[in-house]
Amino acid sequence: MERVTAGYLMNAIDFGRFSLVTGVRFEGTQFHSASVNSTTINPCNGLCVLASGSYIDVLPSASLRIRLDSNSGIRLVYGRGLSRPLPQQLTTAVSLDTSTVPSTYNIGAVLKPEHANNYDALYERYLTPLGLIQAGFFYKSITDPIVTNVTLPSTGPYAAFL
């Protein structure tokens, strides 16, 4: 079970050729994860609550638009975001995979959500009344990435990758 409680504060300011929109999102997350242990390692005789926790995230954002003329502008944007692990990735359950040789024990981990700082720079040209042309660059910096480990067998078609 995962419960996310969130709130958002925002402010917009216009001054001359500049428009600034800032905001901050607050998220409080609580999770409880349960699994059935399918091996003889640390058997729990049925359903076991194996992971729980809570954390708070502060996710700021800002967008500055600089008007160049009545039909064009530059937009600079910053935003912080997050991606939560899937519920099945939160348990610390142990499972046995007998389809591999040798058999493999899979042990889950209590993962942290991954966070990203996003930076954008855009040029915008309005084509009244047809629409908009936009060109831009972005950069994303990710921390605590959620990566699934894959173990390849030492023989067979995948051996060349080892």
DONULUM-666483 format. One record per residue (C-alpha): residue in one letter; z, x, y. Coordinates in nm, 4 decimals. Example, Ala and Ser with C-alpha at 12.3 -4.5 7.8 and 13.67 -1.06 7.14 Angstrom:
<atoms>
+---------+----------+----------+----------+
: residuo :        w :        u :        v :
+---------+----------+----------+----------+
:       A :   0.7800 :   1.2300 :  -0.4500 :
:       S :   0.7140 :   1.3670 :  -0.1060 :
+---------+----------+----------+----------+
</atoms>
This chain:
<atoms>
+---------+----------+----------+----------+
: residuo :        w :        u :        v :
+---------+----------+----------+----------+
:       M :   0.0000 :   0.0000 :   0.0000 :
:       E :  -0.0863 :   0.1276 :   0.3439 :
:       R :   0.0185 :  -0.0284 :   0.6724 :
:       V :  -0.1211 :   0.0899 :   1.0070 :
:       T :   0.0281 :  -0.0325 :   1.3337 :
:       A :  -0.1699 :   0.0614 :   1.6435 :
:       G :  -0.1796 :   0.0192 :   2.0184 :
:       Y :  -0.4209 :   0.1309 :   2.2883 :
:       L :  -0.3840 :   0.2067 :   2.6590 :
:       M :  -0.6892 :   0.2437 :   2.8834 :
:       N :  -0.7671 :   0.3113 :   3.2484 :
:       A :  -1.0988 :   0.3169 :   3.4364 :
:       I :  -1.1472 :   0.4809 :   3.7760 :
:       D :  -1.4617 :   0.4860 :   3.9926 :
:       F :  -1.4830 :   0.7307 :   4.2808 :
:       G :  -1.8180 :   0.7983 :   4.4465 :
:       R :  -2.0720 :   0.9197 :   4.1921 :
:       F :  -1.8039 :   0.9625 :   3.9255 :
:       S :  -1.6720 :   0.7111 :   3.6729 :
:       L :  -1.3809 :   0.8097 :   3.4520 :
:       V :  -1.2564 :   0.6063 :   3.1553 :
:       T :  -0.9515 :   0.7408 :   2.9742 :
:       G :  -0.7518 :   0.6020 :   2.6892 :
:       V :  -0.5016 :   0.6825 :   2.4216 :
:       R :  -0.4556 :   0.5146 :   2.0853 :
:       F :  -0.1207 :   0.5322 :   1.9079 :
:       E :  -0.1171 :   0.4775 :   1.5324 :
:       G :   0.1827 :   0.4593 :   1.3045 :
:       T :   0.0992 :   0.4765 :   0.9335 :
:       Q :   0.3268 :   0.4013 :   0.6392 :
:       F :   0.2077 :   0.4352 :   0.2821 :
:       H :   0.3446 :   0.3849 :  -0.0672 :
:       S :   0.1269 :   0.4767 :  -0.3613 :
:       A :   0.1912 :   0.3997 :  -0.7274 :
:       S :   0.0103 :   0.5028 :  -1.0402 :
:       V :   0.0352 :   0.4861 :  -1.4155 :
:       N :   0.0823 :   0.8236 :  -1.5766 :
:       S :  -0.1572 :   0.8395 :  -1.8721 :
:       T :  -0.0371 :   1.1659 :  -2.0284 :
:       T :   0.2659 :   1.2901 :  -2.2103 :
:       I :   0.3389 :   1.5271 :  -1.9211 :
:       N :   0.6303 :   1.3750 :  -1.7311 :
:       P :   0.5775 :   1.0289 :  -1.8804 :
:       C :   0.7218 :   0.7503 :  -1.6709 :
:       N :   0.6849 :   0.4634 :  -1.9180 :
:       G :   0.4619 :   0.2468 :  -1.7025 :
:       L :   0.4297 :   0.2112 :  -1.3289 :
:       C :   0.5764 :   0.4951 :  -1.1217 :
:       V :   0.6014 :   0.5166 :  -0.7428 :
:       L :   0.4821 :   0.8707 :  -0.6915 :
:       A :   0.3988 :   0.9086 :  -0.3228 :
:       S :   0.5207 :   0.7639 :   0.0041 :
:       G :   0.5494 :   0.8699 :   0.3630 :
:       S :   0.4835 :   0.7890 :   0.7245 :
:       Y :   0.3298 :   0.9602 :   1.0241 :
:       I :   0.2360 :   0.8887 :   1.3848 :
:       D :  -0.0930 :   0.9902 :   1.5468 :
:       V :  -0.1788 :   1.0099 :   1.9161 :
:       L :  -0.5558 :   0.9889 :   1.9692 :
:       P :  -0.6656 :   1.0478 :   2.3312 :
:       S :  -1.0170 :   0.9929 :   2.4675 :
:       A :  -1.1954 :   1.0407 :   2.7995 :
:       S :  -1.5465 :   0.9730 :   2.9286 :
:       L :  -1.6696 :   1.1061 :   3.2634 :
:       R :  -2.0029 :   0.9757 :   3.3933 :
:       I :  -2.1676 :   1.1607 :   3.6817 :
:       R :  -2.4384 :   0.9558 :   3.8551 :
:       L :  -2.7337 :   1.1785 :   3.9504 :
:       D :  -2.9341 :   0.8949 :   4.1086 :
:       S :  -2.9580 :   0.5178 :   4.0639 :
:       N :  -3.1344 :   0.5537 :   3.7238 :
:       S :  -2.9869 :   0.8682 :   3.5649 :
:       G :  -2.6598 :   1.0360 :   3.4916 :
:       I :  -2.4687 :   1.2857 :   3.2845 :
:       R :  -2.1865 :   1.1764 :   3.0553 :
:       L :  -1.9146 :   1.4107 :   2.9245 :
:       V :  -1.7010 :   1.2658 :   2.6453 :
:       Y :  -1.3967 :   1.3794 :   2.4492 :
:       G :  -1.2317 :   1.1845 :   2.1704 :
:       R :  -0.9849 :   1.2597 :   1.8936 :
:       G :  -1.0214 :   1.0713 :   1.5672 :
:       L :  -0.8862 :   1.0699 :   1.2164 :
:       S :  -0.9900 :   0.9877 :   0.8636 :
:       R :  -0.7283 :   0.8897 :   0.6097 :
:       P :  -0.7405 :   0.9884 :   0.2434 :
:       L :  -0.8212 :   0.7183 :  -0.0101 :
:       P :  -0.5155 :   0.5547 :  -0.1719 :
:       Q :  -0.5949 :   0.7133 :  -0.5101 :
:       Q :  -0.5913 :   1.0564 :  -0.3431 :
:       L :  -0.2320 :   1.0054 :  -0.2257 :
:       T :  -0.0606 :   0.9960 :  -0.5636 :
:       T :   0.0849 :   1.2943 :  -0.7388 :
:       A :  -0.0016 :   1.1513 :  -1.0792 :
:       V :  -0.1221 :   1.3700 :  -1.3619 :
:       S :  -0.4168 :   1.2640 :  -1.5782 :
:       L :  -0.5889 :   1.4329 :  -1.8691 :
:       D :  -0.9693 :   1.4578 :  -1.8753 :
:       T :  -1.0702 :   1.5179 :  -2.2394 :
:       S :  -1.4431 :   1.4923 :  -2.1654 :
:       T :  -1.4423 :   1.8577 :  -2.0528 :
:       V :  -1.4120 :   2.1636 :  -2.2739 :
:       P :  -1.1449 :   2.2809 :  -2.2395 :
:       S :  -0.9600 :   1.9633 :  -2.1414 :
:       T :  -0.8596 :   1.9488 :  -1.7765 :
:       Y :  -0.5444 :   1.8142 :  -1.6177 :
:       N :  -0.6085 :   1.6511 :  -1.2803 :
:       I :  -0.3164 :   1.6557 :  -1.0428 :
:       G :  -0.3368 :   1.4507 :  -0.7237 :
:       A :  -0.1796 :   1.5684 :  -0.3993 :
:       V :  -0.0105 :   1.4005 :  -0.1087 :
:       L :  -0.2798 :   1.4609 :   0.1526 :
:       K :  -0.2610 :   1.4557 :   0.5283 :
:       P :  -0.5284 :   1.2688 :   0.7231 :
:       E :  -0.8051 :   1.4865 :   0.8599 :
:       H :  -0.8359 :   1.5008 :   1.2388 :
:       A :  -1.1401 :   1.5728 :   1.4528 :
:       N :  -1.1807 :   1.6689 :   1.8161 :
:       N :  -1.5218 :   1.5387 :   1.9292 :
:       Y :  -1.7049 :   1.6705 :   2.2350 :
:       D :  -2.0297 :   1.5191 :   2.3691 :
:       A :  -2.2574 :   1.6008 :   2.6638 :
:       L :  -2.5346 :   1.3464 :   2.7300 :
:       Y :  -2.8148 :   1.3011 :   2.9788 :
:       E :  -2.9026 :   0.9327 :   3.0338 :
:       R :  -3.2121 :   0.7895 :   3.2003 :
:       Y :  -3.2348 :   0.4116 :   3.2512 :
:       L :  -3.5832 :   0.2619 :   3.2153 :
:       T :  -3.5398 :  -0.0630 :   3.4028 :
:       P :  -3.5991 :  -0.3171 :   3.2497 :
:       L :  -3.6998 :  -0.1502 :   2.9208 :
:       G :  -3.3866 :   0.0299 :   2.8116 :
:       L :  -3.2436 :   0.3789 :   2.8056 :
:       I :  -3.3376 :   0.7312 :   2.6998 :
:       Q :  -3.0506 :   0.9576 :   2.6005 :
:       A :  -3.0459 :   1.3239 :   2.5009 :
:       G :  -2.7319 :   1.5097 :   2.4147 :
:       F :  -2.5310 :   1.7689 :   2.2304 :
:       F :  -2.2089 :   1.7300 :   2.0387 :
:       Y :  -1.9494 :   1.9502 :   1.8786 :
:       K :  -1.6856 :   1.8428 :   1.6272 :
:       S :  -1.3821 :   2.0454 :   1.5235 :
:       I :  -1.2151 :   1.9188 :   1.2028 :
:       T :  -0.8643 :   2.0112 :   1.0885 :
:       D :  -0.7061 :   1.9425 :   0.7487 :
:       P :  -1.0380 :   1.8431 :   0.5852 :
:       I :  -1.0146 :   1.6263 :   0.2751 :
:       V :  -1.2124 :   1.8038 :   0.0052 :
:       T :  -1.2547 :   1.6968 :  -0.3561 :
:       N :  -1.2300 :   1.9914 :  -0.5947 :
:       V :  -1.4980 :   2.0044 :  -0.8602 :
:       T :  -1.4588 :   2.2332 :  -1.1608 :
:       L :  -1.7827 :   2.3308 :  -1.3312 :
:       P :  -1.7898 :   2.4422 :  -1.6949 :
:       S :  -1.8500 :   2.8141 :  -1.7508 :
:       T :  -2.1418 :   2.7433 :  -1.9849 :
:       G :  -2.4388 :   2.5105 :  -1.9665 :
:       P :  -2.6711 :   2.4189 :  -1.6788 :
:       Y :  -2.4091 :   2.4697 :  -1.4057 :
:       A :  -2.3064 :   2.8219 :  -1.5135 :
:       A :  -2.5558 :   2.9751 :  -1.2683 :
:       F :  -2.3501 :   2.8374 :  -0.9773 :
:       L :  -2.0335 :   3.0237 :  -1.0772 :
+---------+----------+----------+----------+
</atoms>
